[in-house]
């Protein structure tokens, strides 16, 4: 059962191979097994690759099955169409396009499996890239809001500076009228004289102005601080909204790029392994000598070619003979006097009818 299945996978003629030796059958069983397991690896690789794209197992399995059958059919076609010839150079030239196709298939199959094998290392590379992207994103978003934040901060500082200057002025006037009352400065007279009253009036006026300024500026500061909080909330919201995009940066292309940043040699060995697996049936057919199956297949093909060539020659000869016979028949007919007289009579009648018809037409015109 298994042997018949692998022979089917090899693309060989089962009926023709049935009469061959056990060794010849074993060779094609090995070729068929290689074709089958290559298709299985293609199914696994494509399913994983598409799972990273769709994040769902069912479409990944569906497309994986289709891809596996496609690779199976291609490999089976490649192996079954290679024919053993008397010259190795001719065989190699015949197999060159198939080898190129096998290389392409090997690369396509190996990449998703490399991604799975080096998944932990790739995740580390992606984590570093995501962190760098998150920092850059925060900087870009912060730069976008920074001008408004700086403007608010400058206005708040300016309002606070106005209050501080006015407080300094009020404190200075307070110190002036106190020292005047104590007699330590100003008129140097102890008591609350006219100069003291003038200075305390200035202080009280400045104090009232300070209270008004502080009240107005604190309202403006509260408004700008509220605006600053709104801007900061918008900044944080923007960062939060863009973070899932960065977190989702782990698709197939991102993983392939991350794989390219890892050391080349391990990845190259895996790709070479699949290259060897994919090309092994072709190489085996190229290196193996002509076997019993090849001789029998060549015998059938050459017999068919001979039959077709003979049929073609016979048809060409039949056409030539038939043409020669027809030429001779019509030549003999042309020499028949009775047939000639009949043909002449009919032609004369036809010409008379044409002349009469022309005459009637001319009469109608006049």
C-alpha positions, 0 to 999 in steps of 0.5 A: 500500500505504502509502496504503491503510494510512493510510486504514484508520488514519483510520477512513474508508470505503475504498470511499466514499473510493476514488471521491473526488478525490486531494486528499480522499484525501490529507487522510485519509491525513494524518489516518491517519498522525497516528493511526498515529504517535501510537500508535507514540509511545504504544507507546514511552512506555508501554514505557519507563514499564513498563520502569522498573516491571518492570526487564524488557524483555519484559513492558514490550514486551508491555504497550506493544503492548497500550497502543499498540493501545488508543490507536490504536483510541481515536484512530481511533474519535474521528476517525471518529465526528466528522461535519461539520455546517452549524454550527461550534458544533455541530461543536465541541460534538460534538468537546468530549468527544473533545478532553478525551479527547485531552488525557488521552491526550496527558498519559499519553503525554508523561510517560514520554517526558519522564522519558526525555528529562530522564533525566540531570537526574532522576538528579541529583535522585534522587541528592541525594534518595538521599544525604539519605535515606541520611543520615537513615537513618543518623541514625535507626538511630544514634538507635535504638542510641544509648541502649545505646551511651551506657549502655555508654560511661558504664559503661566510663568509670565503671569506668576512673574507679574504677581511676584514683582507686584508682591515685591513692590508691596513688600518694599512699600510695607517696609518703607512705611514701617521704618517711617513709623519707627523713625529708623528711615525717611524723616527719622521721626518716630510716630505716624506723621504726614509722611507716614500716612502718605507712604501707607496710602501708597502701600494700601493702593499697591496692596489693592492692585496686588489683590486685583492682579493676583485674582485676575492672573490666578484665573488666567493661570488656572485656565492655562493649567487646564489647557496644559492638562488637556494637551497632556491628555491628548498627547497621552491619548495619541500615544495610547492610540498608536501603541497597538500599531507598534505592538502589532509590528510582528507580521511576516515581513517584519519577521523576515526582516528580523531574520535577516538581522540574525547571523547568516550561517544558521539560516543559510544551512537550513536553506541549503538543507531544503535545497538538498531535499528539493533537488535530491530527486532530480540529482538522483535521476541525473546521477543514476545510470539507465535502469530497467524502467528507463529502457522500457520507457525508451522502448515504448517511446521510440516504438510510438515515434516510429509508428507516428513517423510511418503513419505520417509517411503513408499519409503523405504518400497517399496524398501524392498518389491521390493527386497524381491519379486525379491529374491523370483522370482529368487529363483523360477527360479533357481528351474526350471528344463527345464531352468536349462537344457537349461542353461547347454546346452548353457554353454557346447557349449560355453566351446567347442567353447573356447577349439576349439579356443585355439587349433587353436591358438596353431596350428598357433603358431607351 
